[in-house]
C-alpha cells in the first residue's frame, strides 16, 4: 500500500519543482527586460569597397512590449574616429539600419535605453574611444564552421573549413595563418589577409585533413 502513495508524492514533487522552475524563469525573463538590449543581426561587406569597409544591415531590439527604445551605435572608422548613429523603435523586433561605408572597420558599440528612462546614460564619442583604446589591442581569430562530408572518390571523409571570425581592435589589416593536420601526421597551411573585423571565408577542404587545426594572427605592418 505504501508504493502507490509514494509514487503520488513523487509525481506531486516533480510538478511542484517544474512550476517553481517555470515561475523563476518567467521572473528572470521579466527582470531581463528591465533594460533593453540591442544586437547587430546582419552585416557584410559593401560591394563597392572590394575587401574593405562594412555594411550593418539590421539589428534586433529586445525590450518590453510597446515601449519606445533609443538605440545609439558607435561605429569605428579607419581613422580611429567613432561615428555616432541614433535610432528609435517601439517594442521588440528587427530594425533596418542600412549603414554602409568603405571606411568602417566593422568594430562597433551599441547602447539602448528606454525613452522614458531618465537615469540611463549613453557615453559620448570621446568616452567610447578612450574605453576602446584601454582594451587589449591584440587581434584575435576563431574558426566558426567546419563541415564533414563524403569524398568524391566515395572513400574517406572530406573535411571543409568554411568560415572564421576576425577581430581587429585597431581596425587594421591582419594576416591569418591556418595550420591543418593531415592524416599522415603532417601539417598544411594557408594564409589569409583581412581588413578590419568580420567574417572570413576560408574555402579550404581535403580528404586528407583530420579536422584538427591551429591558427595564428598578427597585424600586417
Secondary structure, 3 states (H helix, E strand, C coil): CHHHHHHHHHHHHHHHHHHHHHHHHHHHHHHHCCCCEEEEEEEECCHHHCCCCEEEEEEEEECCCCCEEEEEEEEEECCCCEEEEEEEEECCEEEEEEEEECCEEEEEEEEEEECCCCCCCCCCHHHHHHHHHHCCCCCEEEEEEEEEEECCCCCCEEEEEEEEEEECCCCCEEEEEEEEEECCCCEEEEEEEEECCEEEEEEEEECCEEEEEEEEEEECC
